[in-house]
């Protein structure tokens, strides 16, 4: 019989470790423990079949279908796990609630002499741990927050600060969305709320009782809702204002959003048309003409002046520092010099 371990207890083990998610690929992609890998006991279609059998009361048939499904992949699974075992001291398996899927796989592995553990309560126990500790971690970080209109280079500055080794809460990265009208362009599917909170949680653990740079966000980033305490923390933080001239903003937005215009053109057109709720039909038609003729500069300038800037509300409080950005690397270095007292 295998030994179960609580997720929080794995955090105190000073050995190389790996979390292995036994759930289906779609469950894993929706949300998981950060840095876990997916070795599914059942694929999505198999899980659906087994689930239907269970719901219909055909328990034995469900087990037969499940065992048959995984048995075909066992050689590949064992090969993969044996290789992982050479790189990690501890392997921690989990499924949704720590039930059949992880138990079945761990039992089989122990039967061939592979030492491993099952996380008690599965992914749900991890989520419980995040929910119980997230608020405290938010309260224990000091934020330096960058505000500014769309295209002023806030994200580029944060990326440079992170490259220099400074703490950054990259909220848009956790959401896989840039937070603006075109925020999903060039991105894969936006992350789920649970995945966002897990990624936020992991970085907050690293920055506990210290500082972090962040971007001033609204209460939502795409479909993601910021924890209320985090939004309050952003508004009460030390604030930096980033300004840029229009030429810089146009170039920054093109660099961020229009890298692969031909492949993203249909999505960009669809997204811009959604502005019909807020601006005139004639302006939407003008935007479509801009896109048709690849006239990005005029499109972006008009979007900035007549949509972004009108709808973006800067905090009314005083800013600690204001920077005019025409080179995000230089501004990042200047911020480090001006705020070095915060890093002590």
ChimeraX attribute file (.defattr): number of C-alpha atoms within 10 A of each C-alpha:
attribute: neighborCount
match mode: 1-to-1
recipient: residues
	/A:1	8
	/A:2	13
	/A:3	10
	/A:4	18
	/A:5	16
	/A:6	16
	/A:7	23
	/A:8	13
	/A:9	9
	/A:10	16
	/A:11	10
	/A:12	8
	/A:13	10
	/A:14	9
	/A:15	11
	/A:16	10
	/A:17	18
	/A:18	19
	/A:19	22
	/A:20	23
	/A:21	26
	/A:22	28
	/A:23	26
	/A:24	22
	/A:25	16
	/A:26	11
	/A:27	17
	/A:28	20
	/A:29	13
	/A:30	13
	/A:31	19
	/A:32	26
	/A:33	20
	/A:34	12
	/A:35	10
	/A:36	16
	/A:37	15
	/A:38	18
	/A:39	19
	/A:40	24
	/A:41	27
	/A:42	22
	/A:43	18
	/A:44	14
	/A:45	10
	/A:46	17
	/A:47	19
	/A:48	13
	/A:49	14
	/A:50	21
	/A:51	16
	/A:52	14
	/A:53	17
	/A:54	15
	/A:55	10
	/A:56	10
	/A:57	11
	/A:58	13
	/A:59	15
	/A:60	11
	/A:61	13
	/A:62	21
	/A:63	15
	/A:64	11
	/A:65	18
	/A:66	20
	/A:67	14
	/A:68	11
	/A:69	17
	/A:70	19
	/A:71	12
	/A:72	10
	/A:73	13
	/A:74	14
	/A:75	10
	/A:76	9
	/A:77	18
	/A:78	16
	/A:79	10
	/A:80	12
	/A:81	15
	/A:82	12
	/A:83	11
	/A:84	15
	/A:85	16
	/A:86	8
	/A:87	11
	/A:88	12
	/A:89	14
	/A:90	19
	/A:91	20
	/A:92	21
	/A:93	30
	/A:94	33
	/A:95	27
	/A:96	21
	/A:97	16
	/A:98	20
	/A:99	15
	/A:100	15
	/A:101	22
	/A:102	26
	/A:103	21
	/A:104	14
	/A:105	22
	/A:106	23
	/A:107	17
	/A:108	13
	/A:109	19
	/A:110	14
	/A:111	11
	/A:112	9
	/A:113	9
	/A:114	16
	/A:115	15
	/A:116	18
	/A:117	23
	/A:118	26
	/A:119	28
	/A:120	21
	/A:121	20
	/A:122	24
	/A:123	23
	/A:124	16
	/A:125	19
	/A:126	22
	/A:127	18
	/A:128	12
	/A:129	14
	/A:130	19
	/A:131	14
	/A:132	11
	/A:133	12
	/A:134	20
	/A:135	15
	/A:136	13
	/A:137	21
	/A:138	22
	/A:139	14
	/A:140	15
	/A:141	18
	/A:142	20
	/A:143	25
	/A:144	23
	/A:145	25
	/A:146	25
	/A:147	22
	/A:148	22
	/A:149	20
	/A:150	22
	/A:151	26
	/A:152	26
	/A:153	27
	/A:154	27
	/A:155	21
	/A:156	18
	/A:157	24
	/A:158	24
	/A:159	18
	/A:160	19
	/A:161	21
	/A:162	17
	/A:163	11
	/A:164	12
	/A:165	9
	/A:166	15
	/A:167	21
	/A:168	23
	/A:169	23
	/A:170	20
	/A:171	22
	/A:172	20
	/A:173	16
	/A:174	21
	/A:175	28
	/A:176	22
	/A:177	24
	/A:178	22
	/A:179	20
	/A:180	16
	/A:181	17
	/A:182	18
	/A:183	18
	/A:184	20
	/A:185	22
	/A:186	18
	/A:187	12
	/A:188	9
	/A:189	11
	/A:190	22
	/A:191	20
	/A:192	17
	/A:193	16
	/A:194	17
	/A:195	22
	/A:196	21
	/A:197	23
	/A:198	22
	/A:199	21
	/A:200	21
	/A:201	21
	/A:202	15
	/A:203	16
	/A:204	24
	/A:205	15
	/A:206	12
	/A:207	19
	/A:208	16
	/A:209	14
	/A:210	15
	/A:211	20
	/A:212	22
	/A:213	22
	/A:214	23
	/A:215	23
	/A:216	22
	/A:217	19
	/A:218	16
	/A:219	14
	/A:220	14
	/A:221	20
	/A:222	20
	/A:223	13
	/A:224	23
	/A:225	15
	/A:226	19
	/A:227	15
	/A:228	11
	/A:229	14
	/A:230	17
	/A:231	18
	/A:232	12
	/A:233	17
	/A:234	21
	/A:235	17
	/A:236	15
	/A:237	18
	/A:238	17
	/A:239	24
	/A:240	21
	/A:241	22
	/A:242	22
	/A:243	21
	/A:244	19
	/A:245	12
	/A:246	16
	/A:247	12
	/A:248	17
	/A:249	23
	/A:250	21
	/A:251	17
	/A:252	19
	/A:253	21
	/A:254	17
	/A:255	12
	/A:256	18
	/A:257	18
	/A:258	19
	/A:259	13
	/A:260	13
	/A:261	16
	/A:262	9
	/A:263	11
	/A:264	15
	/A:265	15
	/A:266	10
	/A:267	15
	/A:268	21
	/A:269	15
	/A:270	11
	/A:271	16
	/A:272	16
	/A:273	16
	/A:274	12
	/A:275	15
	/A:276	14
	/A:277	8
	/A:278	9
	/A:279	13
	/A:280	11
	/A:281	13
	/A:282	10
	/A:283	15
	/A:284	18
	/A:285	13
	/A:286	15
	/A:287	22
	/A:288	19
	/A:289	13
	/A:290	16
	/A:291	18
	/A:292	12
	/A:293	9
	/A:294	12
	/A:295	13
	/A:296	18
	/A:297	17
	/A:298	15
	/A:299	17
	/A:300	22
	/A:301	17
	/A:302	15
	/A:303	18
	/A:304	21
	/A:305	12
	/A:306	13
	/A:307	16
	/A:308	18
	/A:309	14
	/A:310	11
	/A:311	11
	/A:312	14
	/A:313	12
	/A:314	12
	/A:315	14
	/A:316	6
	/A:317	9
	/A:318	11
	/A:319	16
	/A:320	11
	/A:321	14
	/A:322	16
	/A:323	14
	/A:324	13
	/A:325	21
	/A:326	16
	/A:327	13
	/A:328	20
	/A:329	17
	/A:330	12
	/A:331	21
	/A:332	21
	/A:333	14
	/A:334	13
	/A:335	17
	/A:336	15
	/A:337	10
	/A:338	11
	/A:339	13
	/A:340	10
	/A:341	8
	/A:342	13
	/A:343	11
	/A:344	7
